[in-house]
Structures are given as C-alpha cells and as structure tokens.
C-alpha cells in the first residue's frame, strides 16, 4: 500500500524506525545531554510554582507545569531530533554534524516558537484554573457559565498543543519561513485536518506517558521516535497540498517480523 495513505504512513514509520533502532537510541542520548539547560529551567519554574502553591494554593503548580514541560519538549535539542528524523523520512541521511549545523542556524527561531507556545498554554491553563475556582462555590447560571468558559479554555489548550505538533517539522523543512508563516501553516494543518491532528496528539501523549512510566523510555529512543512520527505525519499531510506522491517502500510488515527472508 502506498505511503500516501494513513495505513501506508504507519507502515513507513515502522520500517524507518526498524532500520534506525540504534540511531534512535543514540539520538536520544544526545538529546538527554543537550537538553539539560532547558530541563534545569523547567525544574526552576516547577519549584517556584510549588513554593507559590504553598502560599496561594495548589493551582499555581498546575499553571506552571504545562508551560515548563513545553519549554523542554520544544527546546532546540528537540529541533535537532526533528532535523535528523526528517532526513530519514526523505531518505536523505545526514551525519550528526550536518544536523547540528542546521539546528544552530534555526536555534533562535526554535526558541521563540517554544516560548510563544509555552506562554499561550500557560495563559489558557491559568484562565481555566481561574474559572474553575470561581465557580466552585457558585450555582445557577454563574456556575454553568464558568464551567463552559473553563471547558473552552481547555479545548483551546488542546488546539495550541495540536498546532505545536507541526511547528518543528515545518521549521525543519523551510528555514526561511518567518515565525508568522510557521504558525499560519501549522494552524492551517490543524483546522483542515482536525481529527487527524487530535489522533496525532493523543498518540504522542500516550507515548510520552509510557516513556515516563517505563523509566527507560526517555533514554532508549522515545523522543526521537516521537520526532519521527511528527515528521512522518507532517510530510504525509503536506503531500496532499503539493501533489507530491510519497516514495513507496516495497517492504511489508512481514519484513519486520522475518527480515531474513
């Protein structure tokens, strides 16, 4: 089946991941080392939220948890993973030095994207928490209005997270795009492919949860695998608008189970 179909996309991703199992682990170790400054910043934000939470309530912790996580997951080291894995999807292998050079040339733009998404997510979470606390002791129309506004903020947060899925693949593909163009293209993909994007966000969320619960996922290829999935999904969608057929891989699922045949 062609990789232009969703089933073909999954097959293609599995085959690429199978071919690059060792590289997935290597890239993850590079990411673990490179992301330390952003992880430290995230930890400082969380500890600050905890200290404020002891004074102003536990809601402060939930407000800082989401943006601090985004600053790590959308850090420049994650862009490095996006650049490396997109070259695999395009069957244009690059060495680590070439990927690093491309990452450095996009570093400030990647950081600006991360800050923008983190701030937007933080504001939405803060608003959701505000509405939730305001209606806790209310009743009647005020309760339902506040509950509706809280739900609206959470759905907008989901939209922001879906938009974030396509930002680094788009930046990897075209360095010359402005921040506005990156946001516009990602927003278009979300609006035109809402169900697909929601499924993609759910998949990424589950993989992150499994990686954390396993204890070894963050060190054994989970992050590069997610970057590979996001690049595959982005290229799959963009081909629909460019009339650019995906190169077909003649291998099947059988090759994953019996590669010696």
N, C-alpha and C positions, 0 to 999 in steps of 0.2 A: 504493500500500500504506500502511496506517495506520502512524503513527509509534509506535504501541504495540508493534509487532513489532521485533525486532532489526534487520532489514533496513530498516524504516522509520526506526529511530533513526539508522542510518548515513546514510541519505538526508537526514534532517532536519538532522543535524550538518553535512553537506557544504553544504547550501543556506544555512544560517545563516552558516557560515564564508565562503562565497562572497559573501553580502550584506555582510559586515563585514570584508573584506580590509584596507581602510585602517584601520579601528578596531583590528584585531588588531595591526598594526604600531605604532600609536600607544600602545596599552596596554602593549605590550612595552617600548617606550622609557620609559614612565612607571615600569614595574617595574624596569628596569635602573638607573634613578636612585634609586628609593626603597629598593631592596634593599641599597644599599652598606653600611650599618652591619652587617647580618647577614652579608654577604659578607666583611666585614673580620673579624668574629668567627670565621667559618668558617676563614678563612685563618690566623688566630692559632692556632686549635685544630690545624690541619694542621701548621703549622710547629713547634708544640710536640710533636706526635706524631713528626715527623721527627727532632727533636733527641733525644727519648727513645729513638726507634728506633735511633739510632746507638749508644746505650748498652745498651739492653735487647733489641734485636732488631727486625727489620722488622715483626713482628706488631703492634707498637704503632700503626704507621701505619694498618694495616687497621682497627684498632679505632676510631680517631677519624675515619676517612674517611666512614663511613656516617652517624653522628650529625651531623657537621659539615655534610654535604650536606643532611640533613633540615632542619636549622635554617634553611637558605636557602630550600629548596623549600616549607617550611611556614611561612614568615615572614608577618607581617601584609601586606606588599605582595602576596603570593600570594592572601591573602584578598580583597584589593581586586579582583584578576582574577576570583575566583570570584563576587563580588557583581555585577560588570559583566556577565559572560558568562551568569550565571543569568537575569538580566533579559532577555537576548536570547532564551534558550530559552523563556521565558514570554511572549515578545512584549510585554514591558513595558519599553521603552527608558528608561534613566536617564542623566542627564548625569554627568560626572566628579565634580562637586561632591557630588551625592547619593550616589554610590558611596563617595566619600571619607568623608562623614559616617557612613555605615553601617559602614565599616571601623573608624573611630575608636571607635565605640560597642562594637565587638566585639574591640578590639585586645588587651586583656589576656587575654581568653579564648582567642583565637587563639594567643597566645604561650605560654600554659600548655599548650595542646594540642601545640604543636610541641616543647616541652621534654619533655613526657611521652613522646611517640613517640621522640624522639631518645635519651632515657635508656634506654627499653626496647630499642631497636635496638642501642645501644652495649653493653648488658649481654649481649644474645644473641650479638653478634659476639665479644665478649670470651670468653664461655663456649665458643663454637665454636672459637676460636683456642686456648684452653687445652686442650680435649680433643684437638685435632689435634696440638699439640706434645707432649702427654703420651703419646700412643700412637705417636709417630713411631718410637721405639726399642723398642716393646713387641711382643709376639707372643702368639699363642694367644687365650684368652678376653678378656684385658685389651685387646688390640688391637681386637677386634670390638665390645666394649662401648664403648670410647672412640669408635670410628668411628660407632657408632649414635647416641651422645649428640651428637656433632658434627653429624650429619645432622639430628637432632631440633631442635637449636638453629637451624640454617639454615632448616628448614621453619617454625619458629615466627617467625623473622625475616620470612619471606615473608608469614605471616599478619598480622604487625604492619604491614607495608607495604600489604597489601590493605586493612586497616582504615583506614589513613591516607588512602586514596583518597577516602573518603566524608565525612571529618570537616569539611572546609571547605564542601562543598555543603550538609551538614546544618546547620552553623552559619549559613550564609547564609540558609537557608530559615527558621530559627527561632532568633532571637537569645536568647529567654528560656530555652532549654534549658540545664540545668546541664552541666558537663563530664562527669559521670557518665552523663547521658542521651545526650549526643552519642556517647560511647564505646559505650554499650549499643546504640544504634540502628545505628551503623556495624558493630559486631560481629555484630549480627543479620543485616545485609545480607550480610556475608561468609559466615557459616555457612549461610544459606539460598540463597545464590547463589555457591557456591564456584567453579564452573567459569567463570562469567561474570566474577567478580572477578579470577580468575587471568588470564584473557584481557585484561581491562582493564589490569592491572598490567603485563603483557607489552607491550601496545600503548604505554602511557606510557613504559616503559623504553626501547623501541626509538625512540620519538620523541625522547626526551632524548639518546640516543646519537647519532642522526642530526643533531640540532641542534648538538651539541658538535663532531662531526666536520666538519660543513659550515663551521663558523666564523662563520656569519652567522645561524643559527637563533635563538640567544639574543637577537638584536636585531630580527628580522624576523617576529615573531609566533608563535614556537614555544610560549612559555609561556602566552599567552592561549588558543592553540588547545588545549593540554592541559587548561586550566581549563574550556574549553567542553566538551570530551569528558567530563570528570569530572562536570560538571553535567548533561549530557545523560544519562549513564549512571545517575546518582543519581535524577533525576526519572523516568526510564524504569522503574527498579525500584520506586520508591515508589508509582507509579500502580497497580501490581499489588495493593498492600495497601489502597489507598484507593478503589478502583473509580472512579478519576478518569481518564477517557479523554483521550488526548493530542489537542490540536487538530491537525487534519490540514492539511498544506500541499499544495495541489493540484498544485504543480510536480513535475516528474520530473527524472531525470538528464539528459534532453535539454535542459532549460533551462540546465544548467551548461555544456553544450557549444555550444548555439546560443541564447543569451539574446535574440537579436534577432528570433526567430520569434514 
